[in-house]
């Protein structure tokens, strides 16, 4: 179970890091253009500051899902970060749902399920603090 939790957290961290880097460091115009081609498109309806803030939050989530446990510094932050990721995915699902992008709603639901697994496992049976 511990291995499965590490894998789930690692996958979520990779998703968060890749999305966060693109949102935080790519110019908004280029990000809008790329999102329009790939079907995301929600960035065109958001301010540059909002998109950059989400990018920074995703980078922090990537760190929070892995580093506290790997460095054994406040490992309780791993499930706390997973709960925060769940909240972020709920917002993403609402946003994509409003835009009729249901395949992204489904993808965000998968990410939400992985985060729920990590939160449940790390708060419960495979807690780092137990």
N, C-alpha and C positions, 0 to 999 in steps of 0.2 A: 504494500500500500504506500509506503514511504516513497518508493521509486515512482509510482504512478503520480503521486502528488508533485514530486519534483519535475516530472515530465510535463504535467499540466501547467505548472507555474512557469516553466521554461518556455513552453509554447506561447502562453499569454504574454510573457515578457518580450518575446521576439516580435509578436504582433504589435504590442504597445510601442516598442522601440522603433520599429520601422515606420509605423504611422506617425509617431511623435516627431521623429526626425524630419519627415517630409512636411508636416504641418508647421513645425517650429522654424525651419530653416529655408524652405522653398518660398520664393516670392509668391504672394497671393495670386497674382495674375497667372503665373505658370501653374500654380496648384489648381486654380479654377479651370484652366484649359485642360489639364490632365484629368481632373475629376469629371469634366463634361465628356471626355472620350471614354472613360472607364465606367461611366454610369453613376458615379457618386453624386456630383452636382450640387450637393448641399452647401458647399463652400461659397458658391455664388450668392447665396442668400444670407451669408454671415459676414460680419466685419473682420478685417484683418487681425485686429486685436483678439477677437474671440477665437479665431482659428489658431493663432499662435499660442494663446493660453491653453487651449486643448492639447496642442502639441507638447507643451512643457509638462502638462499633467500626465500625458501618456508616457513621456520619458521618465518622469518620477515614478509612475506605476511600474514600469519595467524594472527600475532599481528596487522598488519596494517589494516586488514579488520574489526577488532572488537574493539580493545583497544582505538583508538582515539575517537570514538563515545561514548563508554561506560564510559570513564574517562572524556569526554568533554575537551580533550586537542588536539587541532589542528584537529577537526573532518573532515576537508577537505581532510585529508590523506586517508580516507576510499575510496572515488572514485578514488583518484590518485593511490592507491594500486590496485584497481580493474582494472584500465587501464594497470598497470604493469603486472598484472596476465594475461590479454588478450595477451600481447606481449609474455609472457612466454608460453602460450598455443599455440600460433602460432608456436613458435620454437619446441614445443613438437609434434605438428601435422606434421611438416615437417620431424622431426626425425623419428617418427613412420611410416610415409608414405614412406620414403626411405627404411625402413626395411620391408615394406609390412605388417605392423601390423595395418590393417585398423580398427579393433574394438577399438584399442586405439586412433586412429585418431578420431573416432566417440565420444568416451568418452571425449577426450580433447575438442571437439567441444561443448559438453554439458557444460563443465566447462567454456569455453569461453563465451557461451551464458549467463550463470549465472552471470559471471563477467561483461558482457556488460549491463545486467539488473541493477546490483548494481551501476555501473558507471553512467548510464543514470539517474537512480532514485535519486542518491545522488548528482549528479551535477545539476539535474533539479528539478522536482516537490516535492521531499522530501528531499531537501538539509538541512543539519544540520546548515548551516550558514545563511539561509534565514530567 
